[in-house]
Amino acid sequence: MSSPPRHPLGPAFAARTDWDLRTNRWAAGAVEARGAADGFDLTVTNPTAAGLAYPRERILAALAAPAALAYEPSPRGALAAREAVAAYYGARGAAVGPERLLLTASTSEAYSHLFRLLANPGDRVHVPCPSYPLLDHLAAINDLEMAPYPLWHAGGWHVDAAELERDINSRSRALVVIHPNNPTGSYLTAEDWAALLAVAARHRMAIIADEVFFDYVWDPALRPLDLAIAAAPEGPPVFLLNGLSKISALPQMKLGWLAALGGEQAWRQAALARLEVIADAYLSLSAPVQAAAAELLALRGELQSQILARLRANVAVLDSRLARQTWVSRLSAAGGWMAVLRLPAWRSGDAWAEALLRRRVLAHPGEFYGFSGAPCLVVSLLTPPAAFAAGLERLLQCVAQAAPPG
Ligand SMILES: Cc1ncc(COP(=O)(O)O)c(C=O)c1O
């Protein structure tokens, strides 16, 4: 690695922080469009700013529990809080006991702890592409190489396990799955899962399974594969990640976790013991949130039902509006908070997103998430319905007006 230039005003920074921190054109335009009175933001994914009705008194009362006043540091997380998380899995029909859990401030932190546990600098983590760009960043700050493996869209979404396996080498340490993936909204099928387990077992790799959107299935008839049940004791180690951020729509509470499943029992215990040392270096969870964990998880139904109603209503509006034109289509999805739109090939996704910004509509270009090939835009289905419908209308007008003559 070449050493970064010294900073003109002081000591050099570590090469891993040698980022281009200039605001990109889309982000600069987005600030302006967000401030415009007649703008429509189709990128709203912050649930606390999406017009949901939170049970305010219940949340605030939970945070005022007397246990919030005591400091009893526990690197794995307070037992009562881990029991509350175990009960969440129990409600899914999965047996994930508190002894398998380690609490973190967020799912992102759980990823980082696992990267520190499993990989040395320069090692590789295999991650699905397209997916949420957070992973590039987490891999980079942990000095890891991120190796994307493809998800193909052909009718539905398919994991290319053969391509993944071809790319595995002696530096490969972990295989990330996102279930359902963000932003494609695709759940792994039982066949995908079996193929990924086999790859991980053959190459002695651990699986890191991010299930933050697991509960947000659009089709009530769909029963997605539950990885908490599907991670077999005789299979490779599987670390499930999740947190209050999406389960209870409370990202500000900063409570996530990892659950160690699968693998040899002795390996799993050694892994948890090492993770405990990593977590002990930070002790990043606050006492109030741990004391409130059971209550904050218990209110998830109230939030999830509002969010699911919103997601389904926006998908219905989207599909019925798209059915009346032919330029834009929606890629199939089964759940999650986002929808991916395919646009005409006259422009890249980036160029479409910029053209929309000029009309004060915010939608993410597919390139943010690693889409290549046909241009795509990613829109949030959490957007309040009136803004969603109006923003979509303007998006479709923009595309129709940009159509080449004839
Ligand atoms: C797939 C996925 N995983 C993890 C996260 C981060 O979750 P947390 O807020 O728990 O760090 C996000 C955030 O949107 C996400 O989309």
The ligand as a MOL file (V3000), in Angstrom:
LIG
                    3D

  0  0  0     0  0            999 V3000
M  V30 BEGIN CTAB
M  V30 COUNTS 16 16 0 0 0
M  V30 BEGIN ATOM
M  V30 1 C -29.0240 -4.5010 4.7970 0
M  V30 2 C -28.6570 -3.5920 5.9330 0
M  V30 3 N -27.9100 -4.0600 6.9460 0
M  V30 4 C -27.5640 -3.2740 7.9970 0
M  V30 5 C -27.9700 -1.9620 8.0610 0
M  V30 6 C -27.5460 -1.1360 9.2430 0
M  V30 7 O -28.3690 -1.3600 10.3210 0
M  V30 8 P -28.0190 -0.7310 11.7630 0
M  V30 9 O -28.7940 0.5340 11.8640 0
M  V30 10 O -28.4890 -1.7620 12.7350 0
M  V30 11 O -26.5460 -0.5380 11.8070 0
M  V30 12 C -28.7370 -1.4280 7.0340 0
M  V30 13 C -29.1870 -0.0350 7.0840 0
M  V30 14 O -30.0270 0.4170 6.3340 0
M  V30 15 C -29.0770 -2.2550 5.9350 0
M  V30 16 O -29.7950 -1.7940 4.9110 0
M  V30 END ATOM
M  V30 BEGIN BOND
M  V30 1 1 1 2
M  V30 2 1 2 3
M  V30 3 2 2 15
M  V30 4 2 3 4
M  V30 5 1 4 5
M  V30 6 1 5 6
M  V30 7 2 5 12
M  V30 8 1 6 7
M  V30 9 1 7 8
M  V30 10 2 8 9
M  V30 11 1 8 10
M  V30 12 1 8 11
M  V30 13 1 12 13
M  V30 14 1 12 15
M  V30 15 2 13 14
M  V30 16 1 15 16
M  V30 END BOND
M  V30 END CTAB
M  END
